[in-house]
Amino acid sequence: MTTALVGTAFGSAGAYLIGRALQGAVFGVDATNPTTYVAVVAMLLGAALIACVVPARRAAGVDPMVALRQD
């Protein structure tokens, strides 16, 4: 999750800067809409959380001795 948080922070900052730079080219649309940024960040972090938790829960259910004997 740390990697996802750092990537989201850098990506959000980059998207904000690019949005500000291109704001003149997008007519009638606010390129720095905070609601959109929050929704996208929440969706990406939710997907990253699910991608981290599901394999970790499956791995936690395996007996370590059984896993070591199979390798």
C-alpha positions in Angstrom: 0.0 0.0 0.0 2.9 2.4 0.6 3.8 2.2 -3.1 0.2 2.9 -4.1 0.0 5.9 -1.7 3.3 7.4 -3.0 2.3 6.7 -6.6 -1.1 8.3 -6.1 0.4 11.4 -4.5 2.9 11.9 -7.3 0.2 11.1 -9.9 -2.3 13.5 -8.4 0.3 16.3 -8.3 1.2 15.7 -11.9 -2.4 15.5 -13.0 -3.1 18.8 -11.2 -0.2 20.5 -12.9 -1.0 19.2 -16.3 -4.7 20.2 -15.8 -3.7 23.7 -14.9 -1.4 23.9 -18.0 -4.2 22.6 -20.3 -7.0 24.6 -18.7 -7.0 27.1 -21.6 -7.5 24.4 -24.2 -10.5 22.8 -22.4 -13.4 25.2 -22.9 -16.3 25.1 -20.4 -14.8 22.4 -18.2 -12.9 23.0 -15.0 -9.7 21.1 -15.4 -9.0 21.1 -11.6 -12.2 19.7 -10.3 -11.5 18.5 -6.7 -14.4 16.1 -6.7 -13.0 14.3 -9.7 -9.6 14.0 -8.1 -11.0 12.7 -4.8 -13.2 10.1 -6.6 -10.3 8.8 -8.8 -7.9 8.6 -5.9 -10.4 6.8 -3.7 -11.1 4.3 -6.6 -7.4 3.6 -7.2 -6.6 3.2 -3.5 -9.6 0.9 -3.1 -8.4 -1.3 -5.9 -4.9 -1.3 -4.5 -6.2 -2.3 -1.1 -8.2 -5.2 -2.5 -5.1 -6.3 -4.5 -3.1 -6.3 -1.3 -5.6 -7.8 1.1 -6.9 -10.8 -0.9 -3.6 -12.5 -1.5 -2.5 -11.8 2.1 -5.6 -13.4 3.5 -5.1 -16.5 1.4 -1.5 -16.8 2.3 -2.3 -16.3 6.0 -4.6 -19.4 5.8 -1.8 -21.7 4.7 0.2 -23.7 7.3 3.8 -22.6 7.1 5.2 -26.2 7.4 3.0 -27.4 4.6 4.2 -24.6 2.4 7.8 -25.2 3.2 7.6 -28.9 2.5 6.0 -28.4 -1.0 8.9 -26.2 -2.1 
